[in-house]
Amino acid sequence: MRALELFGGGGGAWQGLTAAGVEVVRSIEWDEAAHKVAKAAGCPSVQGDVRDLGLLDGVGDVDLLWSSFPCQAFSSAGKRKGASDERNGWPWTLDAIDHLKPRWFMAENVTGLTTHSGEHCGNVDRCPGCYLHRVILPELSKRFAWVGWSVSDAADFGTPQHRRRICIIAGPEAVRWPKTTHAAPEKCLGLFSRWKPWACPEWWGAPSPTVVTNEVKGSGPGANPEKMQRASDALYLGTGRRRLTVGDCRVLMGWDERYDALLAQQTKTAAYRILGNGCVPAWVEAHARAVLAADSR
């Protein structure tokens, strides 16, 4: 199966798709730092605007279109403008579907996309849940015989991080959603448990909270290094935990260790942003394998 990626970032989805056996023929990313990191890792990344449909040409037939369309519009951590946010990448994704006409489509986004707004429910431009059910899914149903979505946690696929995301899949056949492989230790008791215990960071004793884009607060230009160190020391003395390094975040995301050197070539701000905005390869791989299985039936 040959795939093209939209909003490819630093290569998280590319790692997962490739591990599943999908050939990624092009990955399009706007951010220069993320593009450079992905390209250096071996991803066929092209820097550009996904709205430029010319970037979708010249790669031959594409069986699968993957889109990690920007999630800031739907994230609970943002202003939650929903579809009215100028960063909403769904309309651009739909244009790419119509241009490429792939057999399969996959998308990843924050779970905020599934929630309804108490204030704006009924308004598809301001309520994420209404936008999902009244715009995104119906538009896909016009183009594909089967459309489905599922929410799952990266920790349940062996990644040492709780990262719940929605996966949207559309294609010619129904997909059997991947079975989770890991669970909380108390669910793994007994000889016949199908799960392994969660992978846990040593300093948490459990999967970490979701990696975000700015783990080192106050680290921008002009930040006081001594003040930052005092804050880090106080955090460690008070909780036994320290601030996450870029390397820590790379491990928690489950990205290949070769990224350590590549991320070190970027500013810390850019490195945290690339990881925090990225996809978990193991989660992507499990869902891609489900698509491959459905495609072979």
URPESUL-V647506 format. One record per backbone hydrogen bond with DSSP energy under -0.5 kcal/mol. CO is the residue of the C=O (numbers start at 1). NH is the residue of the N-H. If there is no record, write none. Layout:
BEGIN
CO,NH
CO,NH
END
This chain:
BEGIN
1,23
2,63
2,64
3,25
3,26
4,66
5,28
6,68
8,11
11,15
12,16
13,17
14,18
15,19
16,20
17,21
17,22
18,21
22,24
23,3
23,25
26,5
27,46
28,7
28,8
29,48
31,35
32,36
33,37
34,38
35,39
36,40
37,41
38,42
38,43
39,42
43,45
44,27
46,29
46,48
48,50
49,52
51,53
52,55
53,56
54,57
63,103
63,104
64,4
64,66
65,106
66,6
67,69
67,108
70,89
71,74
71,75
72,80
73,82
75,78
81,84
82,85
85,88
89,93
90,94
91,95
92,96
93,97
94,98
95,99
96,100
97,101
104,65
105,170
106,67
107,168
109,166
110,113
111,114
112,115
115,129
117,121
120,123
122,124
123,126
123,127
125,84
126,128
127,131
128,132
129,133
130,134
131,135
131,136
132,137
135,139
136,140
137,141
138,142
140,143
140,144
146,171
148,169
150,167
152,165
153,156
154,157
154,159
155,158
156,181
156,182
159,161
160,208
161,163
163,154
164,111
165,152
166,109
167,150
168,107
169,148
170,105
171,146
175,177
181,196
183,198
184,187
185,188
186,189
190,193
196,183
201,204
201,205
201,206
206,201
208,162
215,217
216,219
220,223
223,225
224,228
225,229
226,230
227,231
228,232
229,233
230,234
231,235
232,236
233,237
234,238
235,239
235,241
236,240
245,249
246,250
247,251
248,252
249,253
250,254
250,255
251,254
253,281
256,259
257,260
258,262
259,263
260,264
261,265
262,265
263,266
267,271
268,272
269,273
270,274
271,275
272,276
273,277
275,278
279,281
280,284
281,285
282,286
283,287
284,288
285,289
286,290
287,291
288,292
289,293
290,294
291,295
292,296
293,297
294,297
END
